[in-house]
Amino acid sequence: MNANQTTKFIDIVGVEQTFKTKKGPFCALRDIHLTVAKGEFVALIGHSGCGKSTLLNLIAGLTTPTQGHLLCDNREIAGPGPDRAVVFQNHSLLPWLTCFENVYLGVERVFGAANKSTGAPSENKVQLVERTNAALALVGLTPAAQKRPGEISGGMKQRVGIARALAMEPKVLLMDEPFGALDALTRAKLQDELLEIVARTHSTVVMVTHDVDEAVLLSDKIVMMTNGPSATIGEVLSVKLERPRNRVRLAEDRHYVQYRKAVIDFLYTRQSHVEKAA
Amino acid sequence: MLKKTFIRAIEYWLPSADGSLLEFGGGLFGEAKRFEAATVELCFGQGEGLPGQAWECGHPVLLKSLEAPAFRRAAAAKAAGLTCAIALPVFVAERLCTVVVMFCGDDSEHAGAMELWHNHPEDGPDMKLLDGNYGTTGDTFEFISRSTSFRLGTGLPGRTWESQAPVFMPDLGRGSGFLRSESAVKVGINRGFALPCGATDNQVYVLALLSALATPFARAVDVWQPDAQRTQLVHSLGFSADQDDTTRTGETPQLLDSSVGQVFATGVPFLQGERLLIPVAMHQHITAVLALAL
């Protein structure tokens, strides 16, 4: 892998996203330039309507930009693919399948057929089951593998969503407010687990969040977006806190507090701007 | 009683007739009389001393320690309490017009910071801190500045980059758009002023001066920018620390044959009574004229 592939693993160049509406074109995002290095954890933060999820959807290939282009590992993003797995706030599990079956479904789709692009042969059922069990073990859900989504807690459902994403061995993990619907304690536990998983898997992660503490705790880089419409990237904060990170120790860390204040500062300034404009 | 200013002295250097040296052009030295005396007879070749380095590099140079051998007037600077300087070369169409050098100190009467921000288009869209002098403001503000990068049009450096002209933020604590305001106010910094800097390397440099109410960066600041027809220069910003820190605009426009107009046309600074008129350049053309009184 050359240096460009490492430092520009995800490369977003001059992206604009305009939607057609009944009232005419609506520019959600403009002039987006962003690079994400391999193994980097990037948080997208900003007020509602600033286009964070739109940007994540563009990286996922769920939508295509009206201008500019996006590359992942030097290949243009032209649609969804198993190299970019998405974890949504709504876990999107199939309620009639068990946790195991929900994860297995994705594993079978990706590894159950020969991979034309890499030339990898299809895997047999034993291998697929092993992959599924490993993913569930990674998120601590082995004991709940045979339960259905209706029989487990919200935090566990979200773990299944993460397991399903990680089981596909994606190059990039895209997370759209994954812990937004959880209570504070469960969210903290899952954040800690995510820190451990990312440390083990060296995943490249792009996460949308509203939570300042979550952004500082998890990220290497916090991308702060201006208000929409025509939102763009305003400021980028490099979080140089050593890993592994421990939330209890960080709470008293001088630099952690400064990063946190800087993000709050940005959001507060932006919010006051909105109020003035209103 | 006059407030002490964050910029303690300012000087400018002009290319000699044959273009081989930088000769002293003038300056404002306030109480730094000995430093002024040590300055007026000097000249610098390309790469020599701070002005010569800025000439050779083709971009601003921040010197955080005024000590020999990097700084020839070290003893005089020390005696005057000057500890940090930035040299700002002004180029028009590859031709060096002047090198302006601003000096500040870091004693207890100098609450403020001097930052040089930089964007290299080949490296991406972020404007990052190249270097900064934070004096007595402690490391809190410095830490967050070094962690932050700005996009075009955002924050003090980004807004200056976009406007290509000086930007003044009179109160950083009041949701002014200064994105590091909480850290700044905590260390006593409450106002910001930034100007684009000249360079020959097609990269973008912005100088940000951040100061406290008790030590304004200058006693008076005025900025003129050309109108759309470029027939006259419109007063876009005025600030006086001696008149209740008020900001004012709308003074009489300056024609091109005025002193302000001549600085704009030639790129050569002009000492007008107690204030120095300085050309502000970006991408090798003059975008504004800045007047400073210390």
Interface residues (C-beta under 8 A of the other chain):
Chain A: D31 H33 T35 T226 T232 I233 G234 E235 V236 L237 S238 V239 K240 H255 Q258 Y259 K261 A262 I264 D265 F266 Y268 T269 S272 H273 K276
Chain B: G124 P125 D126 T140 F143 I144 S147 T148 S149 F150 R151 L152 T154 G155 G158 G175 S176 G177 F178 L179 R180 S181 E182 S183
